[in-house]
Amino acid sequence: MSKHLAWLVAFEFGAIVPLILVVYWVQKFLSGFVWEKGNNAKFNYHPLFMLIGFVFIMGHAVITFRILPLSHRVKKYIHASLNLVALVFIIIGLVAVFENHNEQGIEPLWSVHSWIGIVTFAIFVIQALSGLSVFQDLVEGASNEVRGQYKPYHVAAGTLIVSLVTVTILTGITEKYLFIGSMKSFSPHAMVLNFLGLVVVFWAATVIFILHSGVEKRSPENDYNELPNERSSLRSK
């Protein structure tokens, strides 16, 4: 098995299994998914949609340039599109938790989980807007030099977001323990959440490794698949 395929399989495991676990957790131990005013089950959309947005979709966006055997131009648009789709799911997840807390009389933004989560969301939005501005030519005058200088910061910010997402999920699991109250032993409920946390850590490790190890980096000959007026700028990125 090639390095490319091995790390892709590892990443997909880390991106898909958390979704399966959170659906199982909600259906088995909680009250399912119900988007209804006053129904506490509305909260359950929060972990699901945040995992879909941050772990599954954003995770794929982050590794796009290292994994996909496509031209740089195509990968650039896939990367941007995935991040925008992720943003939609993340916003819905935030709406679910804010509406639920308001309807249940729970004070919002009181925990370290929520504080780190808001910081993560803010950095993600800034990262998306700055990336669109510089690399998708939304800001006239984003020269080759500007792109080349900005790219290391863009990659570093992506790594930071992946790390913050992981911390946010782990603190969210711990916060859920506090809400449940009775989870003080190795119950099946606790084991599902513990395994969820471990898999998310594994996901973060695969994303960061793929991003920084050089797995399937773009080769110079791929630039010739781009439009002529983009070749010089792509070489500088």
C-alpha positions in Angstrom: 0.0 0.0 0.0 1.4 3.4 -1.0 2.0 6.2 1.5 -0.7 8.2 -0.3 -3.4 5.5 0.1 -2.4 4.5 3.6 -2.7 8.0 5.0 -5.9 8.7 3.1 -7.5 5.5 4.6 -6.3 6.6 8.0 -7.7 10.1 7.5 -11.1 8.7 6.3 -11.3 6.5 9.3 -10.7 9.5 11.6 -13.2 11.6 9.7 -16.1 9.1 9.3 -16.0 7.1 12.6 -16.8 10.2 14.8 -20.0 10.8 12.8 -21.0 7.2 13.3 -20.3 7.4 17.0 -22.1 10.6 17.6 -25.2 9.4 15.8 -25.1 6.1 17.8 -24.6 8.1 21.0 -27.5 10.4 20.4 -29.9 7.6 19.3 -28.8 5.1 22.0 -28.3 7.3 25.1 -30.0 10.6 24.4 -33.4 11.5 22.8 -32.5 11.4 19.1 -32.6 14.4 16.7 -35.6 16.7 16.9 -35.6 20.3 15.6 -38.6 21.5 17.5 -39.0 24.6 19.7 -38.6 23.7 23.4 -37.5 20.2 22.7 -34.1 19.5 24.4 -33.2 17.1 21.6 -32.5 20.1 19.4 -29.2 20.3 21.1 -28.2 17.0 19.6 -27.8 18.6 16.2 -25.0 20.7 17.6 -22.3 17.9 18.0 -23.4 16.3 14.8 -23.3 19.4 12.6 -20.0 20.6 14.1 -18.4 17.3 13.4 -19.7 17.3 9.9 -18.5 20.8 9.3 -15.2 20.9 11.1 -14.0 17.2 11.1 -15.4 15.7 7.9 -15.8 18.6 5.4 -13.1 21.0 6.6 -10.7 18.0 7.1 -11.1 17.1 3.5 -10.6 20.7 2.5 -7.3 20.9 4.4 -5.8 17.8 2.7 -7.1 18.7 -0.8 -3.7 20.0 -2.0 -1.8 17.0 -0.7 -4.0 14.1 -1.7 -6.0 14.8 -4.9 -4.2 14.0 -8.2 -5.7 17.0 -9.9 -4.4 20.3 -11.3 -3.7 23.0 -8.8 -6.4 25.2 -10.2 -9.1 22.6 -9.7 -7.9 21.7 -6.2 -8.0 25.4 -5.3 -11.7 25.6 -6.2 -12.5 22.3 -4.4 -10.6 23.6 -1.3 -12.6 26.8 -1.2 -16.0 25.1 -2.0 -15.5 22.6 0.8 -14.7 25.3 3.3 -17.8 27.2 2.4 -20.0 24.1 2.7 -18.3 23.4 6.1 -19.2 27.0 7.2 -22.9 26.3 6.5 -23.0 23.2 8.7 -21.0 25.0 11.4 -23.4 27.9 11.5 -26.4 25.5 11.7 -24.7 23.7 14.6 -24.2 27.0 16.4 -27.8 28.0 15.9 -28.9 24.6 17.3 -27.0 25.1 20.6 -27.8 28.8 21.0 -31.5 28.2 20.4 -31.5 25.2 22.8 -29.8 27.0 25.6 -32.1 30.0 25.2 -35.2 27.7 25.3 -33.9 25.7 28.2 -32.8 28.7 30.2 -29.1 27.8 30.1 -26.7 30.7 30.1 -24.7 30.7 26.9 -20.9 30.9 26.6 -20.1 30.1 30.2 -17.6 27.2 29.7 -14.1 26.9 28.4 -15.6 24.7 25.7 -17.7 27.5 24.4 -15.0 30.1 24.6 -12.5 28.0 22.7 -15.2 27.1 20.2 -16.1 30.7 19.5 -12.4 31.5 19.0 -12.0 28.5 16.7 -15.1 29.6 14.7 -13.7 33.2 14.4 -10.3 32.1 13.2 -12.0 29.7 10.7 -14.1 32.6 9.3 -11.0 34.9 9.1 -9.0 32.1 7.4 -11.7 31.5 4.9 -12.2 35.2 4.0 -8.5 35.8 3.8 -7.9 32.7 1.6 -10.7 33.7 -0.7 -9.3 37.2 -1.0 -5.7 36.3 -1.7 -5.9 33.0 -3.6 -9.3 33.2 -5.3 -8.6 36.7 -6.8 -11.4 38.5 -5.0 -9.0 41.3 -4.1 -7.5 43.0 -7.1 -3.8 43.3 -6.8 -3.1 40.0 -4.8 0.3 39.7 -6.5 2.5 36.6 -6.8 4.7 38.0 -4.1 1.7 38.6 -1.7 0.5 35.0 -2.3 3.9 33.6 -1.7 4.4 35.5 1.5 0.9 34.7 2.8 0.8 31.0 2.1 2.9 29.9 5.1 0.6 31.8 7.4 -2.4 30.3 5.7 -1.0 26.7 6.2 -0.1 27.5 9.8 -3.6 28.9 10.5 -5.1 25.7 9.1 -2.9 23.7 11.5 -4.0 25.9 14.4 -7.7 25.5 13.5 -7.4 21.6 13.3 -5.7 21.7 16.8 -8.3 24.1 18.2 -11.1 21.9 16.8 -9.7 18.9 18.6 -9.4 20.8 21.9 -12.9 22.1 21.5 -14.4 18.6 20.9 -12.5 17.2 23.9 -13.6 20.0 26.2 -17.2 19.5 24.8 -17.1 15.8 25.8 -15.9 16.7 29.3 -18.7 19.3 29.6 -21.3 16.7 28.6 -20.0 14.5 31.4 -20.8 17.4 33.8 -24.3 17.8 32.4 -25.0 14.1 32.6 -23.7 14.0 36.2 -24.0 10.3 36.8 -21.2 9.2 34.5 -18.6 8.3 37.1 -17.7 4.8 35.9 -16.8 2.9 32.8 -20.4 2.8 31.5 -21.2 2.1 27.9 -22.2 5.7 27.6 -18.8 6.9 28.8 -16.9 4.5 26.7 -18.6 5.8 23.5 -17.7 9.4 24.3 -14.1 8.4 25.3 -13.6 6.5 22.1 -15.1 9.5 20.2 -12.4 11.7 21.8 -9.6 9.2 20.9 -10.7 9.0 17.3 -10.9 12.8 16.9 -7.3 13.0 18.2 -6.3 10.4 15.7 -8.1 12.4 13.0 -6.1 15.6 13.9 -2.9 13.7 13.8 -3.5 12.3 10.3 -4.6 15.8 9.0 -1.5 17.5 10.4 0.8 14.8 9.2 -0.6 14.9 5.6 -0.5 18.6 5.6 3.2 18.9 6.7 4.8 15.6 5.5 4.7 16.3 1.8 2.3 13.5 0.9 1.3 14.0 -2.7 2.6 17.6 -3.0 2.0 19.3 -6.3 4.8 18.5 -8.8 6.0 21.3 -11.2 4.6 19.5 -14.3 1.1 19.9 -12.9 1.3 23.6 -13.4 1.1 23.1 -17.1 -2.5 22.0 -16.6 -3.4 25.6 -15.5 -4.4 28.6 -17.5 -1.3 30.3 -19.0 -1.8 33.5 -17.0 -1.8 31.6 -13.7 1.3 29.6 -14.1 3.7 32.2 -12.8 1.5 32.9 -9.8 1.1 29.2 -9.0 4.8 28.6 -9.0 5.2 31.3 -6.3 2.7 29.6 -3.9 
